[in-house]
Amino acid sequence: MDPGGSDNFLKLTAALKIILGCLIQLLHRATQILVEYLLEYLDLYPNDVKPDHHYVTHISDPIRDYTLSTTF
């Protein structure tokens, strides 16, 4: 792992903790953390970036939509 990789990995784990815990109030923050993670990942591992890395930045939208629709 790259020397900066461990700090970067912590960003991913923080975002996943928010998302998997369904803390709807923090989804915006989770998205911000994921974007920071992905930008750093791109710097650390430029040859390993896949389209799935981009798709994950959109995960908060369906979570928010599903959560809001099930609270009625």
N, CA, C and O atoms as CSV, one atom per row, in Angstrom:
chain,resi,resn,atom,element,x,y,z
A,1,MET,N,N,0.850,-1.177,0.000
A,1,MET,CA,C,0.000,0.000,0.000
A,1,MET,C,C,0.895,1.239,0.000
A,1,MET,O,O,1.927,1.283,0.668
A,2,ASP,N,N,0.483,2.204,-0.741
A,2,ASP,CA,C,1.183,3.483,-0.805
A,2,ASP,C,C,1.188,4.127,0.580
A,2,ASP,O,O,0.235,3.937,1.336
A,3,PRO,N,N,2.244,4.895,0.942
A,3,PRO,CA,C,2.282,5.532,2.268
A,3,PRO,C,C,1.044,6.374,2.588
A,3,PRO,O,O,0.602,6.398,3.737
A,4,GLY,N,N,0.489,7.051,1.613
A,4,GLY,CA,C,-0.717,7.846,1.849
A,4,GLY,C,C,-1.991,7.023,1.766
A,4,GLY,O,O,-3.084,7.530,2.015
A,5,GLY,N,N,-1.847,5.765,1.419
A,5,GLY,CA,C,-3.004,4.913,1.210
A,5,GLY,C,C,-3.813,4.629,2.461
A,5,GLY,O,O,-5.034,4.490,2.382
A,6,SER,N,N,-3.167,4.540,3.606
A,6,SER,CA,C,-3.915,4.219,4.825
A,6,SER,C,C,-4.846,5.358,5.228
A,6,SER,O,O,-5.985,5.111,5.624
A,7,ASP,N,N,-4.378,6.594,5.132
A,7,ASP,CA,C,-5.262,7.733,5.435
A,7,ASP,C,C,-6.410,7.795,4.432
A,7,ASP,O,O,-7.550,8.095,4.788
A,8,ASN,N,N,-6.090,7.507,3.178
A,8,ASN,CA,C,-7.108,7.515,2.142
A,8,ASN,C,C,-8.139,6.418,2.403
A,8,ASN,O,O,-9.337,6.643,2.229
A,9,PHE,N,N,-7.690,5.246,2.812
A,9,PHE,CA,C,-8.597,4.138,3.100
A,9,PHE,C,C,-9.540,4.478,4.255
A,9,PHE,O,O,-10.691,4.040,4.261
A,10,LEU,N,N,-9.066,5.252,5.228
A,10,LEU,CA,C,-9.925,5.665,6.339
A,10,LEU,C,C,-11.098,6.511,5.857
A,10,LEU,O,O,-12.183,6.450,6.436
A,11,LYS,N,N,-10.895,7.296,4.809
A,11,LYS,CA,C,-11.994,8.081,4.241
A,11,LYS,C,C,-13.068,7.156,3.680
A,11,LYS,O,O,-14.263,7.387,3.866
A,12,LEU,N,N,-12.624,6.105,2.990
A,12,LEU,CA,C,-13.583,5.145,2.449
A,12,LEU,C,C,-14.361,4.474,3.571
A,12,LEU,O,O,-15.580,4.334,3.474
A,13,THR,N,N,-13.689,4.063,4.621
A,13,THR,CA,C,-14.380,3.387,5.724
A,13,THR,C,C,-15.345,4.329,6.450
A,13,THR,O,O,-16.414,3.897,6.882
A,14,ALA,N,N,-14.986,5.597,6.589
A,14,ALA,CA,C,-15.880,6.563,7.232
A,14,ALA,C,C,-17.151,6.753,6.403
A,14,ALA,O,O,-18.255,6.783,6.947
A,15,ALA,N,N,-16.988,6.882,5.094
A,15,ALA,CA,C,-18.151,7.051,4.221
A,15,ALA,C,C,-19.037,5.812,4.262
A,15,ALA,O,O,-20.261,5.927,4.327
A,16,LEU,N,N,-18.430,4.631,4.223
A,16,LEU,CA,C,-19.215,3.392,4.268
A,16,LEU,C,C,-19.944,3.226,5.590
A,16,LEU,O,O,-21.067,2.722,5.623
A,17,LYS,N,N,-19.321,3.640,6.666
A,17,LYS,CA,C,-19.972,3.549,7.973
A,17,LYS,C,C,-21.245,4.403,7.985
A,17,LYS,O,O,-22.278,3.977,8.502
A,18,ILE,N,N,-21.166,5.599,7.418
A,18,ILE,CA,C,-22.339,6.476,7.348
A,18,ILE,C,C,-23.411,5.849,6.462
A,18,ILE,O,O,-24.581,5.792,6.841
A,19,ILE,N,N,-23.008,5.378,5.279
A,19,ILE,CA,C,-23.962,4.830,4.314
A,19,ILE,C,C,-24.615,3.556,4.856
A,19,ILE,O,O,-25.837,3.416,4.799
A,20,LEU,N,N,-23.829,2.651,5.368
A,20,LEU,CA,C,-24.385,1.386,5.852
A,20,LEU,C,C,-25.187,1.564,7.130
A,20,LEU,O,O,-26.056,0.748,7.436
A,21,GLY,N,N,-24.905,2.613,7.872
A,21,GLY,CA,C,-25.681,2.898,9.070
A,21,GLY,C,C,-26.961,3.642,8.766
A,21,GLY,O,O,-27.760,3.901,9.667
A,22,CYS,N,N,-27.169,3.996,7.485
A,22,CYS,CA,C,-28.363,4.723,7.039
A,22,CYS,C,C,-28.597,5.989,7.865
A,22,CYS,O,O,-29.727,6.283,8.255
A,23,LEU,N,N,-27.555,6.711,8.120
A,23,LEU,CA,C,-27.705,7.985,8.814
A,23,LEU,C,C,-28.005,9.046,7.763
A,23,LEU,O,O,-27.106,9.720,7.261
A,24,ILE,N,N,-29.271,9.178,7.445
A,24,ILE,CA,C,-29.707,10.026,6.337
A,24,ILE,C,C,-29.218,11.463,6.466
A,24,ILE,O,O,-28.963,12.126,5.461
A,25,GLN,N,N,-29.086,11.949,7.709
A,25,GLN,CA,C,-28.636,13.327,7.913
A,25,GLN,C,C,-27.186,13.505,7.458
A,25,GLN,O,O,-26.767,14.621,7.151
A,26,LEU,N,N,-26.426,12.422,7.413
A,26,LEU,CA,C,-25.003,12.516,7.097
A,26,LEU,C,C,-24.668,12.065,5.676
A,26,LEU,O,O,-23.491,11.980,5.325
A,27,LEU,N,N,-25.671,11.777,4.858
A,27,LEU,CA,C,-25.379,11.297,3.503
A,27,LEU,C,C,-24.601,12.313,2.678
A,27,LEU,O,O,-23.731,11.936,1.893
A,28,HIS,N,N,-24.901,13.581,2.845
A,28,HIS,CA,C,-24.152,14.612,2.110
A,28,HIS,C,C,-22.674,14.558,2.497
A,28,HIS,O,O,-21.796,14.653,1.640
A,29,ARG,N,N,-22.414,14.405,3.781
A,29,ARG,CA,C,-21.023,14.310,4.254
A,29,ARG,C,C,-20.364,13.044,3.712
A,29,ARG,O,O,-19.192,13.070,3.337
A,30,ALA,N,N,-21.103,11.942,3.667
A,30,ALA,CA,C,-20.544,10.707,3.124
A,30,ALA,C,C,-20.139,10.890,1.665
A,30,ALA,O,O,-19.092,10.400,1.241
A,31,THR,N,N,-20.961,11.590,0.903
A,31,THR,CA,C,-20.630,11.852,-0.494
A,31,THR,C,C,-19.366,12.705,-0.596
A,31,THR,O,O,-18.503,12.440,-1.432
A,32,GLN,N,N,-19.260,13.719,0.247
A,32,GLN,CA,C,-18.054,14.550,0.254
A,32,GLN,C,C,-16.815,13.711,0.564
A,32,GLN,O,O,-15.782,13.865,-0.088
A,33,ILE,N,N,-16.914,12.833,1.545
A,33,ILE,CA,C,-15.781,11.991,1.919
A,33,ILE,C,C,-15.418,11.049,0.774
A,33,ILE,O,O,-14.238,10.841,0.492
A,34,LEU,N,N,-16.430,10.477,0.110
A,34,LEU,CA,C,-16.157,9.588,-1.021
A,34,LEU,C,C,-15.453,10.317,-2.160
A,34,LEU,O,O,-14.550,9.761,-2.784
A,35,VAL,N,N,-15.854,11.544,-2.434
A,35,VAL,CA,C,-15.203,12.320,-3.489
A,35,VAL,C,C,-13.741,12.599,-3.112
A,35,VAL,O,O,-12.849,12.476,-3.951
A,36,GLU,N,N,-13.501,12.972,-1.859
A,36,GLU,CA,C,-12.127,13.177,-1.399
A,36,GLU,C,C,-11.318,11.891,-1.540
A,36,GLU,O,O,-10.180,11.909,-2.009
A,37,TYR,N,N,-11.920,10.779,-1.128
A,37,TYR,CA,C,-11.256,9.479,-1.233
A,37,TYR,C,C,-10.891,9.186,-2.683
A,37,TYR,O,O,-9.761,8.796,-2.977
A,38,LEU,N,N,-11.855,9.376,-3.597
A,38,LEU,CA,C,-11.611,9.047,-4.998
A,38,LEU,C,C,-10.558,9.947,-5.633
A,38,LEU,O,O,-9.752,9.481,-6.438
A,39,LEU,N,N,-10.556,11.221,-5.286
A,39,LEU,CA,C,-9.535,12.119,-5.826
A,39,LEU,C,C,-8.140,11.722,-5.352
A,39,LEU,O,O,-7.183,11.746,-6.125
A,40,GLU,N,N,-8.034,11.356,-4.077
A,40,GLU,CA,C,-6.744,10.900,-3.559
A,40,GLU,C,C,-6.365,9.554,-4.166
A,40,GLU,O,O,-5.196,9.319,-4.471
A,41,TYR,N,N,-7.345,8.669,-4.343
A,41,TYR,CA,C,-7.086,7.369,-4.947
A,41,TYR,C,C,-6.529,7.554,-6.358
A,41,TYR,O,O,-5.602,6.853,-6.764
A,42,LEU,N,N,-7.095,8.493,-7.091
A,42,LEU,CA,C,-6.616,8.786,-8.439
A,42,LEU,C,C,-5.164,9.232,-8.430
A,42,LEU,O,O,-4.387,8.846,-9.303
A,43,ASP,N,N,-4.795,10.048,-7.442
A,43,ASP,CA,C,-3.403,10.481,-7.324
A,43,ASP,C,C,-2.484,9.326,-6.930
A,43,ASP,O,O,-1.369,9.209,-7.438
A,44,LEU,N,N,-2.969,8.464,-6.011
A,44,LEU,CA,C,-2.136,7.372,-5.507
A,44,LEU,C,C,-2.025,6.215,-6.492
A,44,LEU,O,O,-0.955,5.623,-6.638
A,45,TYR,N,N,-3.113,5.895,-7.161
A,45,TYR,CA,C,-3.164,4.726,-8.043
A,45,TYR,C,C,-3.792,5.085,-9.389
A,45,TYR,O,O,-4.870,4.585,-9.710
A,46,PRO,N,N,-3.150,5.931,-10.176
A,46,PRO,CA,C,-3.776,6.416,-11.416
A,46,PRO,C,C,-4.105,5.322,-12.430
A,46,PRO,O,O,-4.998,5.509,-13.257
A,47,ASN,N,N,-3.421,4.208,-12.388
A,47,ASN,CA,C,-3.665,3.136,-13.353
A,47,ASN,C,C,-4.726,2.136,-12.898
A,47,ASN,O,O,-5.056,1.209,-13.637
A,48,ASP,N,N,-5.258,2.314,-11.701
A,48,ASP,CA,C,-6.222,1.355,-11.156
A,48,ASP,C,C,-7.642,1.897,-11.088
A,48,ASP,O,O,-8.516,1.222,-10.544
A,49,VAL,N,N,-7.904,3.065,-11.608
A,49,VAL,CA,C,-9.240,3.662,-11.517
A,49,VAL,C,C,-10.164,3.018,-12.542
A,49,VAL,O,O,-9.821,2.883,-13.716
A,50,LYS,N,N,-11.346,2.622,-12.070
A,50,LYS,CA,C,-12.357,1.964,-12.907
A,50,LYS,C,C,-13.644,2.802,-12.890
A,50,LYS,O,O,-13.814,3.654,-12.018
A,51,PRO,N,N,-14.550,2.564,-13.851
A,51,PRO,CA,C,-15.821,3.304,-13.854
A,51,PRO,C,C,-16.605,3.156,-12.550
A,51,PRO,O,O,-17.305,4.085,-12.145
A,52,ASP,N,N,-16.498,2.006,-11.889
A,52,ASP,CA,C,-17.214,1.811,-10.618
A,52,ASP,C,C,-16.808,2.843,-9.577
A,52,ASP,O,O,-17.602,3.186,-8.701
A,53,HIS,N,N,-15.588,3.337,-9.665
A,53,HIS,CA,C,-15.145,4.354,-8.720
A,53,HIS,C,C,-15.990,5.620,-8.872
A,53,HIS,O,O,-16.325,6.270,-7.881
A,54,HIS,N,N,-16.327,5.964,-10.098
A,54,HIS,CA,C,-17.175,7.140,-10.319
A,54,HIS,C,C,-18.613,6.874,-9.878
A,54,HIS,O,O,-19.244,7.729,-9.256
A,55,TYR,N,N,-19.122,5.698,-10.199
A,55,TYR,CA,C,-20.522,5.385,-9.890
A,55,TYR,C,C,-20.826,5.509,-8.400
A,55,TYR,O,O,-21.934,5.883,-8.017
A,56,VAL,N,N,-19.850,5.196,-7.569
A,56,VAL,CA,C,-20.086,5.223,-6.126
A,56,VAL,C,C,-20.394,6.642,-5.628
A,56,VAL,O,O,-21.005,6.802,-4.571
A,57,THR,N,N,-19.983,7.662,-6.367
A,57,THR,CA,C,-20.283,9.030,-5.935
A,57,THR,C,C,-21.772,9.342,-6.030
A,57,THR,O,O,-22.239,10.329,-5.460
A,58,HIS,N,N,-22.517,8.506,-6.747
A,58,HIS,CA,C,-23.956,8.718,-6.906
A,58,HIS,C,C,-24.791,7.864,-5.960
A,58,HIS,O,O,-26.018,7.873,-6.056
A,59,ILE,N,N,-24.170,7.141,-5.066
A,59,ILE,CA,C,-24.899,6.191,-4.217
A,59,ILE,C,C,-25.843,6.879,-3.221
A,59,ILE,O,O,-26.846,6.292,-2.815
A,60,SER,N,N,-25.533,8.091,-2.837
A,60,SER,CA,C,-26.388,8.747,-1.843
A,60,SER,C,C,-27.767,9.094,-2.406
A,60,SER,O,O,-28.734,9.162,-1.647
A,61,ASP,N,N,-27.879,9.314,-3.710
A,61,ASP,CA,C,-29.181,9.669,-4.293
A,61,ASP,C,C,-30.218,8.554,-4.128
A,61,ASP,O,O,-31.302,8.819,-3.609
A,62,PRO,N,N,-29.927,7.313,-4.550
A,62,PRO,CA,C,-30.945,6.271,-4.336
A,62,PRO,C,C,-31.176,5.950,-2.859
A,62,PRO,O,O,-32.284,5.585,-2.468
A,63,ILE,N,N,-30.138,6.084,-2.046
A,63,ILE,CA,C,-30.335,5.844,-0.610
A,63,ILE,C,C,-31.296,6.877,-0.050
A,63,ILE,O,O,-32.219,6.535,0.690
A,64,ARG,N,N,-31.085,8.139,-0.398
A,64,ARG,CA,C,-31.963,9.206,0.081
A,64,ARG,C,C,-33.381,8.995,-0.446
A,64,ARG,O,O,-34.346,9.110,0.310
A,65,ASP,N,N,-33.512,8.689,-1.726
A,65,ASP,CA,C,-34.834,8.492,-2.320
A,65,ASP,C,C,-35.566,7.317,-1.670
A,65,ASP,O,O,-36.745,7.428,-1.334
A,66,TYR,N,N,-34.884,6.217,-1.498
A,66,TYR,CA,C,-35.522,5.036,-0.905
A,66,TYR,C,C,-35.882,5.285,0.562
A,66,TYR,O,O,-36.970,4.924,1.012
A,67,THR,N,N,-34.977,5.890,1.287
A,67,THR,CA,C,-35.231,6.133,2.700
A,67,THR,C,C,-36.403,7.084,2.888
A,67,THR,O,O,-37.264,6.857,3.738
A,68,LEU,N,N,-36.435,8.143,2.099
A,68,LEU,CA,C,-37.533,9.100,2.236
A,68,LEU,C,C,-38.868,8.474,1.840
A,68,LEU,O,O,-39.895,8.769,2.451
A,69,SER,N,N,-38.859,7.606,0.814
A,69,SER,CA,C,-40.132,7.027,0.364
A,69,SER,C,C,-40.660,5.993,1.340
A,69,SER,O,O,-41.856,5.700,1.332
A,70,THR,N,N,-39.799,5.429,2.185
A,70,THR,CA,C,-40.268,4.410,3.111
A,70,THR,C,C,-40.612,4.989,4.485
A,70,THR,O,O,-40.997,4.238,5.382
A,71,THR,N,N,-40.484,6.293,4.669
A,71,THR,CA,C,-40.775,6.876,5.973
A,71,THR,C,C,-42.223,7.348,6.087
A,71,THR,O,O,-42.628,7.827,7.147
A,72,PHE,N,N,-42.998,7.224,5.033
A,72,PHE,CA,C,-44.391,7.662,5.067
A,72,PHE,C,C,-45.275,6.622,5.708
A,72,PHE,O,O,-46.484,6.824,5.822
